[in-house]
Amino acid sequence: MPMVSGVKKSLVLMAATVVLAGGAAVVASAEARQPATTSAVSAADDGNGQAKRQRPLVIAHRAGTADFPENTVRAIRGALEQKVDMMWLSVQVSKDGVPVLYRPGDLSSLTNGSGSVADKTAQELTRLNAGYQFKQGDQYPYRDPAQATPLPTLEQALRALPQHMPVLLDMKSDNTELLVPALKKTLDHLAGDGVPTWQRIRFYSTEKKNLDALADRPDARIFEDRDTTRTRLAVSRLAGECQAPPTKGTSTAFELHRDVTVEEKFTLGTGRSPVKQALMWDKPTVACFRTHPAVDITLIGINTKDDYQTAMKLGANAVLADSPKTMMKIKNTLPPSAH
C-alpha cells in the first residue's frame, strides 16, 4: 500500500510517499512538551468591521547570513542596526565543553580552519576567522586581517545583545550529552551575572533528543520537534485532515516552501514525481495548527516580498530571513493586511 516515507521513518497516508529535500522523514505525532512562544500576532478591528493582520516579526537567520559572516558578533550588530525583532543563532559545543556559534559540520566551510567544532578547544575556535569564506561579489573582504571576525562563544554573543532581544538557539550538534549540559552551565552562569537567559531564549533543533534533554528544566522554552510539525503538515496538505493539533502555547517552525518528492509504490515498481518548492502551508493548515489558543507559527526561508506577504496573509507570527537589511525594509513598507 502507498505510504508517506523518508529515509529513516514512515507514515501510511493516502496513496503516495512524500520525501522532503534532504531525506527528511514524516513520523508519528508526539505531545508538545514545554513550548516556546514568540510574540503573538493578533487580528485587530480597523473600525470598519474588518480585521487587520499584523505584520510578522522578522528573525535574523544566523544573525543575518546574507549580510555579514553568519553567527558572528559583527552580524549580530548589523542585524541590530536594522532593528530586527529576534535573533536566530546556531550553536555547537567545543571539545572542552564551551558552546560556540557555528553551523556547518566542517570548519573549512566558513572559516580559515578545518575539522569539526567538537575536535577543537574553545581557545582554538575563537582564534579562527569566521568570515574567511564570506564572499561579496568576487571579493573576500573578511580575509583582510583588519576585517577578520572571530568565531564567537555563545556567551560573547549573548553579552553583545540587548537584554530585551529574544533569542532562538538552533542546537546544531548531535552530541546531546556534551551540548545540552554545556548550554545549561553557560546560561546559568550568565543568569547569575545578571544577563537574561532562560526567560528570553527559545530552543530549536532538528534533533529531537536535544529538545528532550531539556526536560529537567521547567524554565526551558522549546519549539515543537520538527518531526511532529512535519507530519501534521503532510497530513493536512495531502489528506485534508487535522492530526493532533499543537497544545496551547506551542511554538512551531517550518519552511513555507520545500522541495518534495511524491513516491507511489505499486506491485510492478515505484513511481516518483519531484515537486520543486512545494507550498507547505495554506489557510486550512494554519487553522489546524491554531485549533488551540496561542499557537505560534514561524515560517522559515522568507527572503522575498512575495513570501513575506504570503506569510502575513497566512497569519504567521514570525519569519526567518537571511537578510535583515532586505526584510526589514519590506516589513516597514507594508501596511497591516485587511481580512
C-alpha positions, 0 to 999 in steps of 0.5 A, a space after each residue: 500500500 502507498 505510504 508517506 516515507 523518508 529515509 529513516 521513518 514512515 507514515 501510511 497516508 493516502 496513496 503516495 510517499 512524500 520525501 522532503 529535500 534532504 531525506 527528511 522523514 514524516 513520523 508519528 505525532 508526539 505531545 508538545 512538551 514545554 513550548 516556546 512562544 514568540 510574540 503573538 500576532 493578533 487580528 485587530 478591528 480597523 473600525 470598519 468591521 474588518 480585521 487587520 493582520 499584523 505584520 510578522 516579526 522578522 528573525 535574523 537567520 544566523 544573525 543575518 547570513 546574507 549580510 555579514 559572516 553568519 553567527 558572528 558578533 559583527 552580524 549580530 550588530 548589523 542585524 541590530 542596526 536594522 532593528 530586527 525583532 529576534 535573533 536566530 543563532 546556531 550553536 555547537 559545543 567545543 571539545 572542552 565543553 564551551 558552546 560556540 556559534 557555528 553551523 556547518 559540520 566542517 570548519 573549512 566551510 566558513 572559516 580559515 580552519 578545518 575539522 569539526 567544532 567538537 575536535 577543537 578547544 574553545 581557545 582554538 575556535 575563537 582564534 579562527 576567522 569566521 568570515 574567511 569564506 564570506 564572499 561579496 561579489 568576487 571579493 573576500 573582504 573578511 580575509 583582510 586581517 583588519 576585517 577578520 571576525 572571530 568565531 564567537 562563544 555563545 556567551 560573547 554573543 549573548 553579552 553583545 545583545 540587548 537584554 530585551 532581544 529574544 533569542 532562538 538557539 538552533 542546537 546544531 550538534 548531535 552530541 546531546 550529552 556534551 551540548 545540552 549540559 554545556 548550554 545549561 552551565 553557560 546560561 546559568 552562569 550568565 543568569 547569575 551575572 545578571 544577563 537574561 537567559 532562560 526567560 528570553 531564549 527559545 530552543 530549536 533543533 532538528 534533533 529531537 533528543 536535544 529538545 528532550 534533554 531539556 526536560 529537567 528544566 521547567 524554565 526551558 522554552 522549546 519549539 515543537 520537534 520538527 518531526 511532529 510539525 512535519 507530519 501534521 503538515 503532510 497530513 493536512 496538505 495531502 489528506 485534508 485532515 487535522 492530526 493532533 493539533 499543537 497544545 496551547 502555547 506551542 511554538 512551531 517552525 517550518 519552511 513555507 516552501 520545500 522541495 518534495 518528492 511524491 513516491 507511489 509504490 505499486 506491485 510492478 515498481 515505484 513511481 516518483 514525481 519531484 515537486 520543486 518548492 512545494 507550498 507547505 502551508 495554506 489557510 486550512 493548515 494554519 487553522 489546524 495548527 491554531 485549533 488551540 489558543 496561542 499557537 505560534 507559527 514561524 515560517 522559515 526561508 522568507 527572503 522575498 516580498 512575495 513570501 513575506 506577504 504570503 506569510 502575513 496573509 497566512 497569519 504567521 507570527 514570525 519569519 526567518 530571513 537571511 537578510 535583515 537589511 532586505 526584510 526589514 525594509 519590506 516589513 516597514 513598507 507594508 501596511 497591516 493586511 485587511 481580512 
